Amino acid sequence: MHTPLPFPGLPPSPVFENQTIRMVVRPTLGGERLRIRLSNAYGSSALEIGSAHVALVAHDSSIMPESDHVLTFAGQPSVKVPIGAPILSDPVNMKVPAFAEVSVSVYLPRSTPATTTHFWAQHETYVSGPGDFSAKADISQPTTKMSWYWLSDLEVWTADRVGAVVTLGDSITDGVGAKQGTYGDWPDQLAKRLEAKGEASSLAVLNEGIGGNRILYDGAGINALARFDRDVLAQPGVSDLIVLEGINDIGWP
């Protein structure tokens, strides 16, 4: 996660009010239970979530209705995330195949500026008109964004002993330039190669790239050294790390 990128030519960070955001992520590991982590790391006020749902994607903004589950937080369907804090949902019993697209729908009842974001999502994000569409099978005529908002993690439980490799880097790792929805970034290609070798079930691949990120200085997200604890060591099950970072320190001295 990072603050909105301060680069010329980028669209302004959106403000959502009485709207539902449907984000699509694709875990490389399958399992029987999952939970999500939301982050208000860079917010200036509490983040109010009116409701949240998780489901398997059918296509575009449509979900498979039979897979839909309400997300709760300490047993409650709504939550206020304090300034600077993350929050974990309660676990959901939901079978998720490896490489299946998962929809996370979040309803924001009040005016909420997108202060904690990830600019380059690997799949389009769908934004509704007025109303709570988090439980709907489809969002009618949504607008699309290229970013994820407040969603910092999806964690899958598995009965097997598995590890995770974190890929820490800049835009090359983040996948900037790859067509959204094709998963052409190299961490996803690595995951598919592990699958072809029969090793995908024992090693998840976590993409922690931020386009424009640097090792020594902030700018496009806090620098790699400052976010190392949060984005690498604090991730569950980490056993390996691949670092590809530094070109932006050369390009933007």
C-alpha positions as CSV (number, residue, x, y, z in Angstrom):
1,M,0.0,0.0,0.0
2,H,1.1,3.6,-0.6
3,T,-0.3,7.1,-0.8
4,P,-1.6,8.4,-4.1
5,L,1.4,8.7,-6.5
6,P,2.6,12.3,-6.9
7,F,3.4,12.0,-10.6
8,P,2.3,14.6,-13.3
9,G,-0.4,13.4,-15.6
10,L,-1.9,10.8,-13.3
11,P,-5.7,11.2,-12.5
12,P,-6.5,12.6,-9.0
13,S,-7.2,10.1,-6.3
14,P,-10.9,9.4,-6.1
15,V,-13.3,10.1,-3.3
16,F,-16.0,7.5,-2.8
17,E,-19.4,8.1,-1.1
18,N,-22.4,5.7,-0.8
19,Q,-20.6,3.5,-3.3
20,T,-19.4,-0.1,-3.6
21,I,-15.9,-1.0,-4.8
22,R,-15.4,-4.5,-6.2
23,M,-11.7,-5.5,-6.4
24,V,-10.4,-8.6,-8.0
25,V,-7.3,-10.5,-6.7
26,R,-5.8,-13.9,-7.7
27,P,-4.0,-15.9,-5.0
28,T,-1.5,-18.4,-6.3
29,L,-2.3,-20.8,-3.4
30,G,-5.6,-22.7,-2.9
31,G,-7.2,-23.5,0.4
32,E,-10.4,-24.0,2.4
33,R,-10.5,-20.8,4.4
34,L,-9.5,-17.2,3.8
35,R,-9.5,-13.8,5.3
36,I,-8.6,-10.3,4.1
37,R,-6.6,-7.4,5.5
38,L,-7.7,-3.8,5.0
39,S,-5.3,-0.9,5.7
40,N,-5.9,2.7,6.7
41,A,-2.1,3.2,6.8
42,Y,-2.2,6.7,5.3
43,G,-5.7,7.9,6.2
44,S,-6.3,11.1,8.0
45,S,-9.6,9.9,9.6
46,A,-11.1,6.5,10.5
47,L,-12.0,4.3,7.5
48,E,-15.7,3.3,7.8
49,I,-16.7,0.0,6.1
50,G,-20.4,-0.4,5.9
51,S,-20.3,-4.0,4.6
52,A,-17.9,-6.3,2.8
53,H,-18.3,-9.5,0.8
54,V,-16.0,-12.0,-0.8
55,A,-16.8,-14.4,-3.7
56,L,-15.4,-16.1,-6.7
57,V,-15.4,-14.1,-9.9
58,A,-17.7,-15.3,-12.8
59,H,-16.6,-12.6,-15.3
60,D,-15.9,-8.9,-15.2
61,S,-17.8,-7.4,-12.3
62,S,-20.1,-10.5,-11.9
63,I,-19.6,-13.0,-9.1
64,M,-20.7,-16.6,-8.6
65,P,-23.7,-16.1,-6.2
66,E,-23.3,-19.5,-4.6
67,S,-19.8,-18.6,-3.5
68,D,-20.7,-15.2,-1.9
69,H,-19.8,-14.8,1.8
70,V,-20.3,-11.9,4.2
71,L,-17.1,-10.7,5.7
72,T,-17.2,-9.8,9.4
73,F,-14.8,-8.1,11.7
74,A,-14.8,-9.4,15.3
75,G,-18.3,-10.8,14.4
76,Q,-19.7,-7.5,13.1
77,P,-20.6,-6.8,9.4
78,S,-19.3,-3.2,9.6
79,V,-16.1,-1.7,11.1
80,K,-14.2,1.6,11.5
81,V,-10.5,1.2,10.9
82,P,-8.5,3.7,13.0
83,I,-6.0,6.1,11.4
84,G,-2.8,4.3,10.5
85,A,-4.1,0.9,11.4
86,P,-4.7,-2.4,9.5
87,I,-7.6,-4.8,10.3
88,L,-8.2,-8.4,9.6
89,S,-11.5,-9.9,8.7
90,D,-12.8,-13.0,10.5
91,P,-11.9,-16.2,8.6
92,V,-14.4,-17.4,6.0
93,N,-14.9,-21.1,5.2
94,M,-14.7,-20.9,1.5
95,K,-13.0,-23.2,-1.0
96,V,-10.6,-21.2,-3.2
97,P,-8.8,-23.0,-6.0
98,A,-5.2,-21.9,-6.8
99,F,-5.2,-19.1,-9.4
100,A,-8.9,-18.5,-9.0
101,E,-10.0,-14.9,-9.2
102,V,-11.5,-13.7,-6.0
103,S,-13.8,-10.6,-5.7
104,V,-13.6,-8.4,-2.6
105,S,-16.5,-6.0,-2.4
106,V,-16.5,-3.1,0.0
107,Y,-19.3,-0.6,0.6
108,L,-18.3,2.9,1.8
109,P,-21.4,4.7,3.2
110,R,-19.7,8.1,3.8
111,S,-17.4,10.4,1.9
112,T,-14.1,8.6,1.9
113,P,-11.0,9.8,0.0
114,A,-8.8,7.0,-1.3
115,T,-5.7,7.8,0.7
116,T,-4.4,4.2,1.1
117,T,-4.1,2.6,-2.3
118,H,-2.1,0.5,-4.7
119,F,-2.0,2.3,-8.0
120,W,-1.4,-0.6,-10.5
121,A,-3.8,-3.4,-9.8
122,Q,-3.4,-6.6,-11.8
123,H,-7.2,-6.5,-12.6
124,E,-9.7,-3.7,-13.1
125,T,-11.6,-2.5,-10.1
126,Y,-15.3,-1.9,-10.5
127,V,-17.0,1.1,-8.8
128,S,-20.8,1.2,-8.5
129,G,-23.3,4.1,-8.6
130,P,-25.0,5.0,-5.3
131,G,-25.8,2.1,-3.0
132,D,-24.6,-1.0,-1.3
133,F,-23.9,-3.6,-4.1
134,S,-21.5,-5.7,-2.0
135,A,-23.9,-8.7,-2.0
136,K,-25.1,-8.3,-5.6
137,A,-24.2,-10.8,-8.2
138,D,-23.4,-8.0,-10.6
139,I,-22.7,-4.3,-10.5
140,S,-24.7,-2.7,-13.3
141,Q,-22.8,-0.2,-15.5
142,P,-19.9,0.2,-13.1
143,T,-17.0,2.6,-13.8
144,T,-13.6,1.0,-13.8
145,K,-10.4,2.0,-12.0
146,M,-6.9,0.6,-12.4
147,S,-6.1,0.6,-8.6
148,W,-6.9,-1.4,-5.5
149,Y,-8.1,0.6,-2.5
150,W,-7.4,-0.2,1.2
151,L,-7.1,-3.9,0.3
152,S,-3.6,-4.9,1.4
153,D,-3.8,-8.7,1.6
154,L,-5.8,-11.9,1.1
155,E,-4.7,-14.8,3.2
156,V,-5.5,-18.4,2.4
157,W,-5.4,-21.2,5.0
158,T,-4.1,-24.6,4.0
159,A,-3.7,-27.8,5.9
160,D,-0.4,-28.5,4.2
161,R,3.0,-27.1,5.2
162,V,3.7,-24.4,2.7
163,G,5.9,-21.3,2.4
164,A,5.8,-18.1,0.5
165,V,8.3,-16.2,-1.7
166,V,8.0,-12.4,-1.5
167,T,8.9,-10.5,-4.7
168,L,10.0,-7.0,-3.6
169,G,10.6,-4.4,-6.2
170,D,9.4,-1.5,-8.4
171,S,7.3,-1.3,-11.6
172,I,9.1,-4.3,-13.2
173,T,7.8,-6.5,-10.3
174,D,4.5,-4.6,-9.9
175,G,3.6,-5.4,-13.5
176,V,3.2,-1.9,-14.9
177,G,2.7,-2.2,-18.6
178,A,1.1,-5.6,-18.5
179,K,-2.6,-5.6,-19.6
180,Q,-4.8,-5.8,-16.6
181,G,-6.5,-9.2,-16.2
182,T,-3.8,-11.1,-18.1
183,Y,-1.4,-11.5,-15.1
184,G,1.7,-10.9,-17.3
185,D,3.8,-9.6,-14.4
186,W,6.8,-11.8,-13.7
187,P,5.8,-12.9,-10.2
188,D,2.6,-14.4,-11.7
189,Q,4.7,-16.0,-14.4
190,L,7.0,-17.4,-11.7
191,A,3.9,-18.9,-10.0
192,K,2.7,-20.5,-13.2
193,R,6.2,-22.0,-13.7
194,L,6.1,-23.4,-10.2
195,E,2.6,-24.9,-11.0
196,A,4.0,-26.5,-14.2
197,K,6.7,-28.1,-12.1
198,G,4.2,-29.3,-9.5
199,E,5.5,-27.0,-6.8
200,A,2.7,-24.4,-6.7
201,S,1.0,-26.1,-3.8
202,S,4.0,-25.7,-1.5
203,L,5.1,-22.2,-2.3
204,A,2.9,-19.1,-2.7
205,V,4.1,-16.1,-4.6
206,L,3.5,-12.6,-3.0
207,N,3.9,-9.6,-5.2
208,E,5.1,-6.6,-3.1
209,G,6.2,-4.4,-6.0
210,I,5.3,-0.7,-6.2
211,G,5.8,1.1,-9.5
212,G,8.4,3.9,-9.1
213,N,9.6,2.6,-5.7
214,R,13.2,3.3,-4.6
215,I,15.6,1.7,-2.1
216,L,16.9,4.9,-0.4
217,Y,14.2,7.6,-0.8
218,D,10.5,7.9,-0.5
219,G,8.3,9.0,-3.5
220,A,6.3,6.2,-5.0
221,G,5.6,4.6,-1.7
222,I,7.9,4.6,1.3
223,N,11.4,3.4,0.4
224,A,12.1,-0.4,0.2
225,L,14.2,-0.4,3.4
226,A,11.4,1.4,5.4
227,R,8.7,-1.0,4.2
228,F,10.8,-4.2,4.5
229,D,9.3,-5.2,7.9
230,R,5.7,-4.5,6.8
231,D,5.8,-5.9,3.3
232,V,8.2,-8.9,3.8
233,L,8.9,-10.0,7.3
234,A,5.3,-9.4,8.5
235,Q,3.8,-11.5,5.7
236,P,2.6,-15.0,6.9
237,G,4.6,-18.0,5.9
238,V,7.5,-16.2,4.2
239,S,10.4,-18.5,3.5
240,D,12.1,-16.8,0.5
241,L,12.7,-13.3,-0.9
242,I,13.6,-12.0,-4.4
243,V,14.6,-8.4,-4.7
244,L,14.6,-6.4,-7.9
245,E,14.9,-2.8,-7.0
246,G,17.2,0.2,-7.7
247,I,16.6,1.4,-11.2
248,N,14.5,4.3,-9.9
249,D,17.4,5.4,-7.6
250,I,19.5,5.7,-10.7
251,G,16.8,7.3,-12.8
252,W,15.6,9.8,-10.2
253,P,18.8,10.8,-8.2
